[in-house]
Amino acid sequence: MTERQLREQEFQIARYRDLEREVTDPLAACLLHSIIEELEAELRKERPDWHGPGH
């Protein structure tokens, strides 16, 4: 992945986290959480030093 793609992935993760906090449907929250975990795992493969926002 290019640096730009990595930044876009981080942005996408942040957007999904915001949605996860806002949804009231438990199934939607669970699905969003799964998506976030997959995106984070993919990002960690490309950038092992990445530990999430605020770290």
Backbone torsions as a table, in degrees:
resi	resn	phi	psi	omega
1	MET	NA	144.0	175.8
2	THR	-79.5	166.4	178.8
3	GLU	-59.4	-39.0	179.1
4	ARG	-63.5	-42.9	178.7
5	GLN	-64.0	-37.7	178.2
6	LEU	-64.5	-42.3	177.8
7	ARG	-64.4	-39.4	178.3
8	GLU	-64.2	-38.6	178.0
9	GLN	-63.4	-42.6	177.4
10	GLU	-61.7	-41.9	178.6
11	PHE	-62.7	-42.6	179.3
12	GLN	-62.9	-41.5	177.8
13	ILE	-60.5	-44.5	179.3
14	ALA	-61.7	-41.6	178.8
15	ARG	-62.5	-44.0	179.3
16	TYR	-66.2	-35.7	176.5
17	ARG	-62.7	-42.7	177.2
18	ASP	-60.4	-45.5	178.4
19	LEU	-61.6	-41.5	-179.5
20	GLU	-59.4	-38.3	179.2
21	ARG	-71.2	-28.7	-174.2
22	GLU	-88.3	-27.9	-174.6
23	VAL	-69.9	149.7	178.3
24	THR	-109.4	-12.7	179.4
25	ASP	-82.4	121.4	-177.7
26	PRO	-60.7	-36.7	179.0
27	LEU	-65.8	-43.3	178.1
28	ALA	-61.6	-42.6	179.0
29	ALA	-62.3	-41.1	179.5
30	CYS	-65.3	-43.8	179.2
31	LEU	-64.4	-43.3	177.9
32	LEU	-61.9	-40.7	178.9
33	HIS	-61.9	-41.6	177.8
34	SER	-63.2	-42.1	178.2
35	ILE	-61.5	-45.0	179.9
36	ILE	-60.3	-45.2	-179.9
37	GLU	-61.0	-41.2	179.3
38	GLU	-65.9	-43.7	179.7
39	LEU	-64.3	-40.7	178.9
40	GLU	-65.3	-41.2	178.9
41	ALA	-62.9	-41.3	178.1
42	GLU	-63.7	-41.5	179.6
43	LEU	-66.8	-39.7	178.9
44	ARG	-64.8	-30.6	176.5
45	LYS	-63.7	-41.4	-178.2
46	GLU	-78.7	-32.6	-176.2
47	ARG	-136.7	83.3	-175.9
48	PRO	-57.2	-23.9	-179.0
49	ASP	-82.0	-4.0	-179.7
50	TRP	-77.4	128.6	-178.0
51	HIS	-125.6	15.9	179.1
52	GLY	100.3	174.9	-177.7
53	PRO	-68.4	144.1	175.6
54	GLY	80.2	2.8	180.0
55	HIS	-107.1	NA	NA
